[in-house]
Amino acid sequence: MSLESLPFPSDAAGWAAFVDERPTVRIARVHEIDGRLKAESALTTADRLELWNDADIALSAALSESYVLSEAHPDPAVRDRAEEQVQTVESLSAARLLDRELWSAFADAETTDLEDDQARLLAHLLRDFRRSGVELDDADRERARQLADRDTELSLAFSRNIRDGRREITVPVEGLAGMPQDFIDTHPADEHGRVTLSTDYPDLMPVRDYAHDRATRVALVSAYNDLAWPENDAILAELLDVRAERARLLGYPDWADYETETRMIGSGVAIPAFLSRLDDASQPAAEAEYPLLLERLRRDVPDADVVSIADFWYLLGAIKREQYDVDAQLVRSYFPFERVVAGVLDVIGRLLDVEYVPVDAPTWHDDVQSFDVIRGGERLGRIHLDLHPREGKFSHAACFPLAPGVTGRVLPEAALLCNFSRGLLEHDEVVTFFHEFGHLVHDILGGRQRFARFSGVATEWDFVEAPSQLLEEWAWDAGVLASFSGNAEGQPIPADLVARMRTADSFGRALEVRRQLGHANVSYHLHVDRPADLQAETERLYAAASPVQPVPGLHSYAGFGHLTGYGACYYTYQWSLVIARDLLSGFGDGLMDAAAAGRYRTEVLERGGSRDAHDLVEGFLGRPSSFDAYREWLAGA
């Protein structure tokens, strides 16, 4: 058994050939498989499913490798070629599901002797063929193919513009008042007494949190909220039209209905119903929290009449410092980057009974750290951590698969692309690291499946965030944090400070949910309503969702990267959080309880997508999921 996507080239010269040849070889393998499926009529249904699985393995690895390289490789030429390969693989995948000869190999398949996992794969595969439009007439099938290809092309361009859309501003040196000293030390003023700030996270997030000067906060947040504009304006408008036409052509009222057919929520109209439920649950607390933010802002800006998103995190931090005795700058002093990385690996290793063993493997950049995941001497997979920003790299934080785990054949492999500081981390960044690591362990531990289709995080898309959101809770546990935190003197973060942090965290929680409602409403309504004026409608939706207002006149939709992969379904984050808060109740004897962790690992993570998400939750909790735990969390319990 091998790590299917390795070895990567060990020197820069090898990458051009790699990004050309590796996907090409795998695509040739898919064409060979498809030829057999069409020509060999004597194949059993089980044989056909195994061949389809072979093609899934090849396509998944080709797509995943190319996608990661398009987002992370330092050479623009390699990124560009990798993006072309993503387009090629996506186009092939769409074309296969429109191929009537391939469809006929499965449409009338004998199912009598199929095992449960084979029957599940066949059912999903036939659904995929139907959803692609294979049953349409020739002209409409060709149009469906064109639209699928155009969706991919536009989505890649949208993401590329965000990745390459880094912006800079300059502010007077006094505009850094309130910033941590290590931040000031690494941002010297020029000969004109001005300091350059970028929209990269290591600049953006501390400025949002600490800059006393409102003009500095507004300037940088505004630059960030205009990321990839105007480039992405026309691209998004066309993408929304393409998706609407695809949905209609395939027999769905709109893109939300198309996407939700395969998700837990079940239908497009269920999205606004769910968001309305969140609206009702969060409104009373948000109405109580907002006046406190405005009152605090007026201490700095006496004539302020509204709290904007550029004020939000700064005011939360100020209130938590002044009313809850939680100083975020003190908190960050306990989280040097290297300690956090080692600590997260250790904590999650103990929790899930695995070891992370460093390996010296060639990767796409010197920043990348690679680890084999081991249990009882057996290698389960490999992970790569690419955690610092650089020019041309993916600018947010996410887990990217590299190879799908298939029992006895391929070890799962995945990478984290994040943008953390090399120095001290904000506690929010520690939470983010735990969150993204939740995806990583799900992908690796769920990567022991018979079929690539169900490997790793291949669950319903509105469940996929739940394991990550669950793991965030470990970043709030005093014992967990004490095990790896340490200030300059080596002292761990005090338990009483963590207790105050937890208490303070409940303040602003409802307003944060309202912010997430804004994202979800934008995601849904842009796809369903397709407004003529994207800027005006996006600003209206955010303004209606929360008393914390957007900075007017900006174009945040142009940099809203989730609009490609999540489409109309950004509601996923709160839907999954409802589940995650409920899953947490299964750890009643403590977060490091070995029995609960073992049950969670086997009933949820290791199942991958081999069961429906409702069954995964019920298998762990012993009952269906409930909204109660989320409601209590929202109320500050």
C-alpha positions in Angstrom: 0.0 0.0 0.0 1.4 3.4 -1.0 0.8 7.0 -0.5 -0.7 7.5 -3.9 0.2 11.1 -4.5 3.9 10.8 -3.5 6.6 11.4 -4.3 6.5 15.0 -5.2 9.5 16.4 -7.1 12.5 17.1 -4.8 13.6 20.2 -6.8 12.0 23.1 -8.5 12.9 21.9 -12.0 10.8 18.7 -11.6 7.5 20.5 -11.0 6.7 21.5 -14.6 6.9 17.9 -15.7 5.0 16.6 -12.6 2.1 18.9 -13.1 1.9 17.9 -16.8 2.5 14.2 -16.5 0.9 13.0 -13.3 -2.7 14.0 -14.1 -2.2 12.9 -17.7 -1.3 9.4 -16.7 -4.3 9.1 -14.4 -6.7 10.5 -17.1 -5.4 7.8 -19.5 -6.1 5.2 -16.9 -9.7 6.5 -16.6 -10.2 6.3 -20.4 -8.9 2.7 -20.3 -11.4 1.8 -17.6 -14.3 3.5 -19.4 -13.4 1.5 -22.5 -13.7 -1.7 -20.6 -17.0 -0.7 -19.0 -18.5 0.0 -22.4 -17.0 -3.0 -24.3 -17.1 -5.9 -21.8 -20.7 -6.9 -21.6 -19.9 -10.0 -19.5 -18.8 -8.0 -16.5 -20.8 -8.5 -13.3 -22.3 -5.5 -11.5 -19.7 -6.0 -8.8 -16.9 -6.0 -11.5 -18.3 -2.8 -12.9 -18.4 -1.1 -9.5 -14.8 -2.1 -8.9 -13.7 -0.6 -12.2 -15.7 2.6 -11.5 -13.9 2.7 -8.1 -10.5 2.4 -9.9 -11.5 5.4 -12.0 -12.7 7.3 -8.9 -9.3 6.8 -7.3 -7.4 8.1 -10.3 -9.7 11.1 -10.9 -9.7 12.0 -7.2 -5.9 12.0 -6.9 -5.5 13.9 -10.1 -8.0 16.5 -9.2 -6.8 16.9 -5.6 -3.1 17.2 -6.4 -3.7 19.7 -9.1 -6.0 21.7 -6.9 -3.6 21.9 -4.1 -0.8 23.0 -6.4 -3.0 25.6 -8.0 -3.6 27.1 -4.6 -0.2 26.6 -2.9 2.7 26.2 -5.3 5.1 29.2 -5.2 5.7 29.2 -9.0 3.0 31.0 -10.9 3.6 28.9 -14.0 3.0 25.7 -12.0 -0.1 27.2 -10.4 -1.5 28.2 -13.8 -0.8 24.7 -15.3 -2.3 23.0 -12.3 -5.4 25.1 -12.6 -5.7 24.0 -16.3 -5.4 20.4 -15.1 -8.2 21.0 -12.6 -10.4 22.2 -15.4 -9.4 19.1 -17.5 -10.2 16.7 -14.8 -13.5 18.4 -13.8 -14.5 18.4 -17.5 -13.8 14.7 -17.8 -15.7 13.9 -14.6 -18.8 15.8 -15.9 -18.5 14.2 -19.4 -18.4 10.7 -18.0 -21.7 11.3 -16.1 -23.3 12.4 -19.4 -22.0 9.4 -21.3 -25.0 7.2 -22.1 -22.8 4.1 -22.8 -21.3 4.4 -19.3 -24.8 5.0 -17.9 -26.2 1.9 -19.6 -23.4 -0.2 -17.9 -25.1 0.6 -14.6 -28.7 1.6 -15.3 -30.0 -2.0 -15.7 -27.5 -3.6 -13.4 -28.4 -6.8 -11.6 -28.5 -6.0 -7.9 -29.5 -9.3 -6.3 -26.1 -10.3 -5.0 -24.7 -6.9 -4.1 -23.3 -6.3 -0.7 -24.5 -3.3 1.2 -21.6 -1.0 0.4 -21.9 -2.0 -3.3 -25.6 -1.3 -3.4 -24.9 2.1 -1.7 -22.3 3.0 -4.3 -24.6 1.9 -7.2 -27.5 4.1 -5.8 -25.2 7.1 -5.5 -23.8 6.6 -8.9 -27.2 6.3 -10.6 -28.2 9.5 -8.8 -25.1 11.2 -10.1 -25.9 10.2 -13.7 -29.4 11.5 -13.3 -28.3 14.8 -11.8 -25.8 15.3 -14.5 -28.5 15.1 -17.2 -27.7 11.8 -18.9 -31.4 11.2 -19.7 -31.8 14.5 -21.6 -31.9 14.6 -25.3 -28.7 15.1 -27.2 -28.9 18.9 -27.5 -29.7 19.4 -23.9 -27.0 16.9 -22.8 -24.5 18.9 -24.7 -25.7 22.1 -23.1 -25.5 20.5 -19.7 -21.9 19.6 -20.4 -21.0 23.1 -21.6 -22.6 24.6 -18.5 -20.8 22.2 -16.1 -17.5 23.1 -17.8 -18.3 26.8 -17.6 -19.1 26.5 -13.9 -15.7 25.0 -13.3 -13.9 27.6 -15.4 -15.7 30.5 -13.7 -15.2 29.0 -10.2 -11.5 28.6 -10.8 -11.2 32.2 -12.1 -13.2 33.5 -9.1 -10.9 31.7 -6.6 -7.7 32.7 -8.5 -8.7 36.4 -8.3 -9.2 36.1 -4.6 -5.9 34.3 -4.1 -4.0 36.9 -6.2 -6.0 39.8 -5.0 -3.9 40.7 -2.0 -4.1 44.5 -1.2 -2.0 46.9 0.8 -2.7 50.2 2.5 -0.5 52.7 4.3 -1.4 54.4 7.5 0.5 56.9 9.7 2.6 55.3 12.3 0.3 56.6 15.0 -2.5 54.6 13.4 -0.9 51.5 15.0 -1.7 52.7 18.5 -2.9 49.7 20.5 -1.2 47.1 18.4 1.0 44.5 20.1 4.7 45.4 20.3 5.8 42.5 18.2 3.5 43.6 15.5 4.8 47.2 15.6 8.4 45.9 15.5 7.7 44.0 12.3 5.9 46.9 10.6 8.5 49.8 10.6 7.5 53.2 9.2 8.9 54.4 6.0 10.7 57.7 5.4 7.4 59.5 5.3 6.3 58.1 8.7 3.8 55.7 7.1 3.3 51.9 7.7 2.3 49.4 5.1 -0.4 46.9 6.0 -1.7 44.0 3.9 -5.0 42.1 3.7 -3.1 38.9 4.7 -4.5 37.4 7.9 -1.4 38.1 10.0 -2.0 41.8 9.4 -5.8 41.9 9.1 -6.8 40.0 12.2 -4.6 41.8 14.7 -5.6 45.2 13.2 -9.3 44.2 13.5 -8.7 43.2 17.1 -6.4 45.8 18.5 -6.1 49.0 16.5 -7.4 51.9 18.6 -7.6 54.1 15.5 -10.9 53.5 13.9 -9.6 54.9 10.6 -6.9 52.2 10.5 -9.5 49.5 11.1 -11.9 50.8 8.5 -9.2 51.2 5.9 -7.9 47.7 6.2 -11.3 46.0 6.6 -12.5 48.0 3.6 -9.5 46.9 1.5 -10.2 43.3 2.5 -13.9 43.6 1.6 -13.0 44.8 -1.8 -10.7 41.9 -2.5 -10.9 40.6 -6.1 -13.2 43.5 -7.1 -13.9 44.5 -9.8 -12.5 41.4 -11.4 -15.0 39.0 -9.8 -18.1 41.1 -10.4 -18.8 39.9 -13.9 -17.5 36.5 -13.1 -19.9 36.0 -10.3 -22.8 37.4 -12.2 -22.2 34.9 -15.0 -21.6 32.0 -12.6 -25.0 32.6 -11.0 -26.6 32.6 -14.4 -24.9 29.4 -15.4 -26.0 27.7 -12.3 -29.6 28.8 -12.7 -29.7 27.6 -16.2 -28.1 24.3 -15.2 -30.7 23.8 -12.5 -33.6 24.5 -14.8 -32.2 22.3 -17.5 -31.9 19.4 -15.0 -35.5 19.9 -13.7 -34.9 21.9 -10.5 -36.5 25.2 -9.6 -33.2 26.8 -8.7 -29.6 26.0 -7.8 -30.4 25.7 -4.1 -32.8 22.9 -4.9 -30.2 21.2 -7.0 -27.5 21.4 -4.4 -29.7 20.4 -1.4 -31.1 17.2 -3.0 -27.9 15.3 -1.8 -27.7 17.0 1.6 -29.2 16.5 5.1 -31.5 19.5 4.7 -33.2 17.9 1.8 -34.6 20.9 -0.2 -33.8 24.5 -1.2 -36.9 25.9 0.5 -35.7 24.4 3.8 -32.8 26.8 3.8 -34.7 30.0 4.6 -36.8 28.0 7.0 -33.7 26.9 8.9 -32.3 30.4 8.8 -35.5 31.8 10.1 -35.2 29.4 13.1 -31.7 30.7 13.7 -33.0 34.3 13.4 -35.6 33.7 16.1 -33.1 31.9 18.4 -30.4 34.6 18.2 -32.4 37.9 18.0 -33.2 38.5 21.7 -29.6 38.1 22.8 -28.2 40.1 19.8 -30.6 43.0 20.7 -29.2 42.9 24.2 -25.6 42.8 23.1 -25.6 45.5 20.4 -26.3 48.5 22.6 -23.3 47.6 24.7 -21.1 47.6 21.6 -22.4 51.0 20.6 -22.0 52.5 24.0 -18.3 51.3 24.1 -17.7 52.7 20.6 -19.0 56.1 21.7 -16.3 56.3 24.3 -13.8 56.5 21.4 -16.1 58.1 18.8 -18.7 60.2 20.7 -20.8 60.9 17.6 -20.9 57.3 16.4 -24.4 56.2 15.5 -23.7 52.7 14.2 -21.3 49.8 14.9 -19.7 48.6 11.6 -18.1 45.3 10.9 -14.7 47.2 11.1 -15.5 47.9 14.8 -17.0 44.5 15.7 -13.9 42.6 16.8 -12.2 45.5 18.4 -15.2 46.3 20.5 -15.7 42.7 21.6 -12.0 42.6 22.7 -12.4 45.9 24.6 -15.5 44.8 26.4 -14.0 41.5 27.3 -10.8 43.2 28.6 -12.6 45.8 30.6 -15.7 43.9 31.9 -14.4 40.3 31.9 -10.7 40.9 32.6 -9.7 39.1 29.4 -6.8 40.9 27.7 -6.4 39.3 24.3 -2.8 40.5 24.1 -2.0 38.7 27.4 -3.8 35.6 26.1 -1.8 35.5 22.9 1.5 35.7 24.8 0.8 32.0 25.8 0.5 30.8 22.2 3.8 30.8 20.3 3.2 29.2 16.9 5.6 26.3 17.4 4.1 25.4 20.8 0.6 25.5 19.3 1.5 23.2 16.4 3.2 20.6 18.7 0.4 20.9 21.2 -2.5 20.3 18.7 -0.7 17.3 17.3 -0.2 15.9 20.8 -3.7 16.6 22.1 -5.5 15.2 19.0 -3.0 12.3 18.9 -3.9 11.3 22.5 -7.6 11.9 21.9 -7.8 9.7 18.9 -5.1 7.2 19.7 -2.7 8.1 16.9 0.9 9.4 16.6 2.1 12.1 14.2 5.6 11.1 13.1 7.6 13.7 11.2 8.8 12.6 7.8 11.3 14.2 5.4 9.2 14.2 2.3 9.5 16.5 -0.8 6.6 19.0 -1.0 5.7 22.1 -2.8 7.3 24.6 -0.4 9.9 24.6 2.4 7.3 25.8 4.9 5.4 22.5 4.7 5.8 20.1 7.5 4.8 16.5 6.8 3.8 13.7 9.2 2.8 10.1 8.9 -0.2 9.2 11.0 0.5 6.0 13.0 -1.5 3.7 15.3 0.1 0.7 16.9 2.9 0.7 14.4 0.6 0.8 11.4 0.7 3.8 9.0 -2.8 5.2 8.5 -2.0 8.1 6.2 0.0 11.3 5.8 -0.7 14.9 6.5 1.0 18.1 5.4 0.8 21.4 7.3 1.4 24.6 5.1 0.6 27.2 7.7 2.1 30.6 6.7 1.1 33.2 4.1 3.1 33.9 1.0 2.4 35.5 -2.3 0.1 33.6 -4.6 -1.0 31.1 -1.9 -4.6 30.4 -0.8 -5.4 33.2 1.6 -7.8 31.6 4.1 -7.7 28.4 6.1 -8.9 25.0 4.8 -8.1 21.3 4.5 -7.4 19.9 1.1 -7.5 16.2 0.3 -4.6 14.8 -1.7 -5.3 11.1 -2.1 -8.5 9.2 -1.2 -8.1 6.4 1.3 -9.1 3.0 0.0 -8.5 -0.1 2.2 -5.6 -2.2 1.0 -4.8 0.1 -1.9 -4.3 3.8 -1.1 -3.4 5.5 2.1 -5.3 8.8 2.6 -3.4 12.0 2.4 -4.4 15.6 3.0 -3.0 19.0 3.6 -3.9 22.1 5.6 -3.4 25.5 4.0 -3.5 28.2 6.6 -2.1 31.7 7.0 -0.8 32.0 10.6 1.8 34.3 12.0 5.3 32.8 12.7 5.2 34.4 16.1 2.4 34.6 18.7 -1.1 33.4 17.7 -4.4 34.9 18.7 -6.6 32.5 20.6 -9.0 32.7 17.6 -6.2 31.3 15.5 -5.7 28.4 17.9 -9.4 27.7 17.6 -9.1 27.9 13.8 -6.2 25.4 13.9 -8.2 22.9 15.9 -11.1 23.4 13.5 -9.1 22.7 10.4 -7.4 19.8 12.1 -10.8 18.4 12.6 -11.2 18.1 8.8 -7.8 16.6 8.6 -8.3 13.8 11.0 -11.8 13.1 9.5 -10.1 12.7 6.1 -7.4 10.4 7.4 -9.3 8.3 9.9 -12.3 8.1 7.5 -9.9 7.0 4.8 -10.2 3.2 5.2 -13.1 2.6 2.9 -13.7 0.0 0.2 -14.8 2.7 -2.2 -13.1 6.1 -2.8 -16.6 7.6 -3.2 -17.1 7.3 0.6 -13.6 8.0 1.8 -12.7 10.6 4.4 -14.9 13.7 4.5 -17.2 12.4 1.7 -20.3 12.8 3.8 -23.3 15.0 3.1 -21.9 18.5 2.7 -23.9 20.1 5.4 -22.5 17.6 7.9 -18.9 18.0 6.9 -18.2 21.0 9.2 -19.6 19.2 12.4 -16.5 17.2 13.3 -14.4 20.4 12.9 -16.7 22.6 14.9 -16.8 19.9 17.6 -13.0 19.9 17.9 -13.0 23.7 18.5 -14.2 23.0 22.0 -10.8 21.5 22.9 -9.3 25.0 22.3 -11.4 26.3 25.2 -10.5 23.6 27.8 -8.1 24.8 30.5 -6.4 21.4 30.9 -5.9 21.0 27.2 -4.5 24.5 26.8 -2.2 24.1 29.8 -0.7 21.0 28.2 1.0 23.1 25.4 0.7 26.8 26.1 3.6 28.8 27.5 4.6 32.4 27.8 8.1 33.8 27.5 8.9 32.4 31.0 7.5 29.0 30.0 4.4 29.3 32.2 1.2 27.7 30.9 -2.0 29.8 30.6 -3.7 30.0 34.0 -6.9 28.1 34.5 -8.6 31.1 35.9 -7.8 33.1 32.8 -9.3 30.3 30.6 -12.4 30.4 32.8 -12.8 34.1 32.2 -12.2 33.6 28.5 -15.0 31.1 28.4 -17.3 33.4 30.2 -16.4 36.3 28.0 -16.8 34.2 24.9 -20.5 34.1 25.4 -20.7 37.8 25.0 -21.2 38.7 21.3 -22.1 35.1 20.4 -25.5 36.0 19.2 -24.1 38.8 17.1 -21.6 36.4 15.6 -24.5 34.1 14.7 -26.2 37.1 13.1 -23.0 37.7 11.0 -23.1 34.1 9.9 -26.8 34.6 9.0 -25.7 37.4 6.7 -23.2 35.1 5.0 -25.9 32.4 4.6 -28.5 34.8 3.3 -26.0 36.2 0.7 -25.1 32.7 -0.4 -28.7 31.6 -0.8 -30.3 34.7 -2.2 -27.6 35.6 -4.7 -28.1 32.1 -6.2 -31.9 32.0 -6.0 -32.8 35.7 -6.7 -29.8 36.6 -8.9 -30.1 40.3 -8.3 -29.1 42.7 -11.1 -27.1 44.8 -8.6 -24.9 42.4 -6.6 -23.4 45.2 -4.5 -26.6 46.7 -3.4 -28.3 43.4 -2.6 -25.3 42.0 -0.8 -25.1 45.1 1.4 -28.8 45.0 2.0 -28.8 41.4 3.1 -25.9 42.0 5.5 -27.5 45.1 6.9 -30.8 43.2 7.5 -29.2 40.3 9.2 -27.4 42.1 11.9 -27.4 45.4 13.8 -23.6 45.4 13.2 -23.5 47.0 9.8 -21.3 46.5 6.7 -19.0 49.3 5.7 -21.1 50.9 3.0 -20.1 50.9 -0.7 -17.9 47.8 -0.6 -18.0 44.5 -2.6 -17.5 41.7 -0.2 -19.2 39.2 -2.5 -16.3 39.5 -4.9 -14.0 38.0 -2.2 -16.5 35.5 -0.7 -14.7 32.4 -1.7 -17.4 30.0 -0.4 -19.7 31.1 -3.2 -17.9 28.6 -5.5 -17.7 25.4 -3.4 -20.6 26.0 -1.0 -22.8 27.7 -3.6 -26.2 28.5 -2.2 -25.5 26.5 0.9 -23.4 28.5 3.4 -26.2 27.7 5.9 -24.0 24.5 6.3 -21.9 26.2 9.0 -24.7 26.8 11.4 -26.5 23.5 10.5 -23.3 21.6 11.3 -22.8 23.7 14.5 -26.2 22.5 15.7 -25.0 19.0 15.3 -21.6 19.7 16.7 -23.0 21.2 19.9 -25.1 18.0 20.3 -22.2 15.7 19.6 -20.3 17.5 22.4 -22.9 16.1 24.9 -21.5 12.7 24.2 -18.3 13.7 26.0 -20.0 14.0 29.4 -17.1 12.8 31.5 -14.6 15.3 30.0 -13.1 16.1 26.7 -10.2 13.7 27.0 -12.5 10.8 28.1 -11.0 7.8 26.3 -14.2 5.8 26.0 -16.2 8.7 24.5 -13.3 9.6 22.2 -13.0 6.0 21.0 -16.7 5.7 20.4 -16.7 9.0 18.5 -13.8 7.9 16.4 -15.3 4.6 15.4 -18.9 5.7 15.0 -18.3 9.0 13.2 -14.8 9.7 12.0 -13.9 6.2 10.8 -17.1 5.7 9.0 -16.3 8.4 6.5 -19.2 8.7 4.1 -20.2 5.0 4.3 -23.4 5.9 6.2 -25.8 8.7 6.0 -25.0 11.6 8.3 -28.2 11.1 10.4 -27.1 7.6 11.1 -23.5 8.7 12.0 -24.9 11.1 14.6 -27.4 8.6 16.0 -24.7 5.9 16.1 -22.7 8.1 18.5 -25.4 9.7 20.5 -27.8 6.8 20.6 -30.6 9.2 19.5 -31.4 11.6 16.6 -29.7 15.0 16.8 -31.5 17.8 18.7 -31.5 21.6 18.5 -31.5 21.9 22.3 -27.7 22.0 22.9 -27.3 24.7 20.3 -30.0 26.8 21.8 -28.4 26.5 25.3 -25.0 27.4 23.8 -26.5 30.4 22.1 -28.0 31.5 25.5 -24.5 31.4 27.0 -24.9 28.1 28.9 
